[in-house]
Amino acid sequence: MSKKVDRLDRIKHLPFSSAVAVGDFIYTSGHAGTRDNEGNELTTIEEQTKQVMENLKTTLAAAGAEMKDVVKASVPDGCQQLR
């Protein structure tokens, strides 16, 4: 089974891959929303959540997928507003 690792330019400095494609599945990780696409700090949970979804869309697109292809999403217990 083939495996492809995607590392987006905006997170190449981080020690993980934003997406790993194995067969027909794409596994994503490490999506946060502390800053918008212009680098402005996001301070509310609403802003951060919206940015996480935008970042996830970008990651999926780079791997050839869309949000409609997502079958499971997990948020860690105790996940709090990031600062």
N, C-alpha and C positions, 0 to 999 in steps of 0.2 A: 504494500500500500504506500502510495507516495505521500510525502509530507512537505508542505511549503510554509515557510515562516515569513510574515510580513512585519517590517519595522518601519513605521511612518517617520518621515523626516522630523516632524515636530516632537517626537519622543525618542529619537535615537540615543540620547544621552542617558536614558533610563535602562535598568538591567533586566528588562523583560520584553517580550514581543506583544504587540497589541492584537495580533491575530495569528493563529496557526491553523492551516487548512490540512485536514487529513481525510483523504477520500472525498466524500460528498459533504463533510462536516467542516464548519469553521468555528474554532474556539477563540473567544475574545477575552481579554483581561485588562485590568488596570485603567479603566476609564474614569477620569475625574473631571470635574468642571469648575476648577478654582479660578480660571481665567478665560475670557472670551477669545475669539480669534484675533483680536487686535492687541491682546495682552493685558486688558483691563481686569482688575480683580473683581470677582463676583462674590457678593457677600450674603445674598439670601439663598435659602434652600431652593426657591423657585428658579432663580437664575442659574444656580449650579446644576439643578436637575435638567433644565433645558439644554445646557451646554454639554452635559454628559450624553444626552440623546444625539446631539449634533455630532459630537466626537465619535460616537458609535456608528452613526450613519456613514461618516467619512471612512472609518475602518472597514466597515462592511463593503462599501463601494470599491475600495482598493482590493478587496478579496473577491470582487465580482458578485456581491450579494446586496440585498436590500433589507429594510426593516421588516417587510412582510415575510421574509424568510426565517426570521427569528422564531425559535420554538421554546426557548427557555431563557429566563433572565434571573440572576440572583443578586441580592443585595445583602452584604454581611450583617449579622446581628449587631446591634449597637452602632450602626452607621450613623454618624452625626454630621452636622453641617461642618464642612471643611473650612479652615482659615489658613 
